[in-house]
């Protein structure tokens, strides 16, 4: 996931994220590790997703237009 954060976060730092996806009754709360950091722009890798969380993210991404 790419994210613009309000502060710089060092590469390899672990974050806790909370975000909503369309169609889900509650926000996802997950952990992610910073794999890329340049200023306020960060590339994140999700950690320890449950099967349900992975499926919800996959379904949401499948609806996005190609880049």
C-alpha positions as CSV (number, residue, x, y, z in Angstrom):
1,X,0.0,0.0,0.0
2,X,1.2,3.5,-0.7
3,X,0.5,6.1,1.9
4,X,1.2,9.8,2.5
5,X,1.7,10.2,6.2
6,X,1.9,13.4,8.3
7,X,5.5,12.6,9.4
8,X,8.4,10.7,8.1
9,X,8.7,7.1,9.2
10,X,11.9,5.1,8.9
11,X,12.2,2.1,6.6
12,X,11.5,-1.2,8.5
13,X,9.4,0.5,11.2
14,X,6.2,-1.4,12.0
15,X,2.9,0.6,12.0
16,X,-0.6,0.0,13.1
17,X,-3.1,1.0,10.4
18,X,-6.9,1.5,10.5
19,X,-8.8,2.1,7.3
20,X,-12.3,1.5,5.8
21,X,-13.1,-0.4,2.7
22,X,-16.4,-0.2,0.8
23,X,-18.9,-2.8,1.8
24,X,-17.2,-3.6,5.2
25,X,-19.2,-2.8,8.3
26,X,-16.1,-1.9,10.4
27,X,-12.6,-0.6,9.5
28,X,-9.7,-2.9,9.1
29,X,-7.1,-2.7,11.8
30,X,-3.8,-4.2,10.6
31,X,0.0,-4.0,11.0
32,X,2.3,-3.0,8.2
33,X,6.1,-2.6,7.8
34,X,7.6,0.4,6.0
35,X,9.4,-0.9,2.9
36,X,10.0,2.5,1.2
37,X,10.2,6.0,2.6
38,X,10.9,9.2,0.8
39,X,9.7,12.3,2.7
40,X,6.1,11.8,3.6
41,X,5.5,9.1,0.9
42,X,5.7,5.6,2.2
43,X,5.3,2.1,0.7
44,X,3.9,-0.4,3.2
45,X,3.7,-4.2,3.3
46,X,0.8,-5.7,5.3
47,X,1.8,-8.1,8.1
48,X,-0.2,-11.1,9.4
49,X,-3.4,-10.5,7.5
50,X,-6.3,-12.9,8.3
51,X,-7.9,-14.8,5.4
52,X,-10.9,-12.5,5.8
53,X,-8.8,-9.3,5.7
54,X,-6.9,-10.5,2.6
55,X,-10.1,-11.4,0.8
56,X,-11.6,-8.0,1.6
57,X,-8.5,-6.2,0.3
58,X,-8.4,-8.4,-2.8
59,X,-12.1,-7.7,-3.6
60,X,-11.6,-4.0,-3.2
61,X,-8.5,-4.0,-5.4
62,X,-10.3,-6.0,-8.1
63,X,-12.8,-3.1,-8.5
64,X,-10.0,-0.5,-9.1
65,X,-9.3,0.7,-12.7
66,X,-6.0,-0.3,-14.2
67,X,-3.2,2.3,-13.8
